[in-house]
């Protein structure tokens, strides 16, 4: 018995287009391009017999799945799939006046596999992973659902990819997901293991301007 899970990043927001740090505490809506990406996702995947759409608690994931949800597929919100909390860095520019990435020192710690490193008042990768594992267990407990979508967030997806692929978090930067990019995994209930089908596929949005 297997379950196929489509892990999807939300569509573009103005925070994305303006290179602002957008974490769990920034509940930004999709911009015009984001809505186009959501429609492109729907047109590409609407033939899949989805049993459920799971989203984080943030509106950008709900709006990204809106075209699919209008078709009548059940929707469940699980806050465990929210984006990482970047604490006092949320809403700030990603690059300083010299072009240096604002979170550079934090990324270096994560590349050194320091999973407890975090921004002030924020969350660490290990903390994010723990709540995502709990959220994922909820999804897996619904054995009657054969095909599901989980719409979530960029940094959270990087962390999740490492977990699903049995890799240390130092590999996070390898798994960038463009807006509405999709990673598909099959979960085998007998072995309790995940198998990747594709990772960060955005063929359905390549004709659009992706952030």
N, C-alpha and C positions, 0 to 999 in steps of 0.2 A: 504494500500500500504506500502510495506516494502523494505528496501535496506539492503543487507548483506555486511558488511565490514570486510575484513580480514586484521587486523593490524599485520604487520610482522617486526621483527627486522632484520637488515642486517646481512650478514655473517661475519665470523671472519676476522680481519685484524691483521697485525703484532703488531699494538698498543695494541689490545686486548690480544694477546698471551704474550706480554712483560709487561702487566699491566701498560700501560701508559695512562694518562688521554687524552681522545680523544673527543674533542668537535666539535662545529660548524666550528671552524677555522682550523681543521686538516682534510684534504681531502685525507685520506688514502685509498688505494685500498684493495681489498680482497687478502688474502694469499691463499695458495693451499687448506687448509682446508675450507676456506670460499667458494671457488668455488665448493667444494664437497658438502657443505651444501646447496648451491644454487641449485645444481642439484637434491639433495634429496628432497628439497621443490617442485621443478618442478614435479618430478616423483610422488609425493604424491598428489599434487593438480591439475595436468594438466587436470583432467576430469571435473573440475568445469568450467561452461560457463562464464568466466570472461568477463565483458564488458570493463574494463579499469584497467590499472595498474598506480597508482600514486606513485611517489617517492619524496624524499627530493631532494635538489640540489646537494648532495654529492655523489661522484662516487661509494662509497661502496653500496649504495642502488640500483643504476642503475645496477651494476654488479650482485647483488643478484637476481635481476629479469630478468637478461639476458636470461636464458633458456626459461622462460615463454614468454618474449617479442619476441623471435625468432619465436614463433608460430603465430605471427601476431597480438597480442592483442595491442590495442592503449595504448600509454604511455604519461603521463602528469607529468611534474615536478612542484612541489609546494614547494617553499623555506620555507614556514611556518611550514613544517614538519621536518626541520633540527634539529640536535641535539642541546642541550643547549650549549651556549657559556660559557666556563669555564674561559675566560679571561686569566690572566697571568699564570694560572695553566695548560693550555693546553700543551701537550707534556711532562709533568713532570711525574715522577713515582708515582703510586698510594700509595705506601707504603714507609715509610722512613727506615732508617737503623735499627730502633728498631721494625719494623713490624707494626707500627701504620699507619692507613689509613690517607693519606695526607689531605683529605677533611673531617676528623672526626668532626671538630668544625662546619663546614657548615651542615653536616648531622644532627647534634644535633639540630641546629636551625630549620631545616626543620621538624624534628620529633616533635618539639615544635610548629609546624604550623606557623612558621615565613616565609611566602611565598615571602617576599621581600628580604630575605637574598641571597647574591650572592658573588661569588669570585670577586676580584678586576678586573675591566674592563670586567666583564662577565654579564650574564643574571640571573635573579631570576626565580624561578618556576612560579610566577605570570606572568612575562613577556613572558616566553615560552608558557604558557597556552593561553595567549591572541592571539598570532600569530597562535597557533595550532587551536584555535576555529575558527579563520578567515579562515584558510585552510580547516577545516572540513566543514564549511558552503559552500565552493566552491564545495566540493565533494557531499554534500547533495543536492545542487541545481540542480545536473544532475539527475533528477528523472527517466530518461529513463534507467539509469544504475542500474541493479538489483543486480549484484555481482561485487564488486571491491576489489582490493588489495591496501593497503597503506603501503609501505615499508619505515621504518623510523629508530629510534634509541633508545637505551636502557633507558637513563634517561628521554628522551622525552616521551617514552612509559609509564614509571612509573607515570609521571605527568598526562598523558592522561587517564590512567586507573582510577585514582582518580576522574577525571572529569566525565567520562562515568558512573562510579558507584556511583556518588553523595557522594563522601567521601572527607574529608579534606586532604590536601597534606601530613599531618603527617603520612598517611598510605602508602606513596610511596614505602618504602623499602619492602613491602609485595609483590610487583609486579615485581620481577626480570624476565626478558625475556632472555633466552639463545639465542645465535646467531641463526637466522632463526626460532625462536619460534613464534607461531601464536596465537593471540587473536581474536576471532570472535564475532562480535556484530551485532544484527539486529536493524535497526532504523525504527520506526513506524512513518510514516508521519502524521497520524491522531492525535496521542498523543504527537508527538515530543519527544519521549523517546527512550532510548537505552536499549536493553536487551542482557546480555551476553550469548553466546552459549558455549564458552570455553575461558580460559585465560591462556596464556603462554604455550600452548601445543607444545611440541617438540618431539612427538613420531616419527616423520619422520626422525629425526637426531640422535636419541638415540644411534644408532650403531656407530656414529662418535664420535670423541673427542671434546666435547663441551666446550667453554669458557663462 
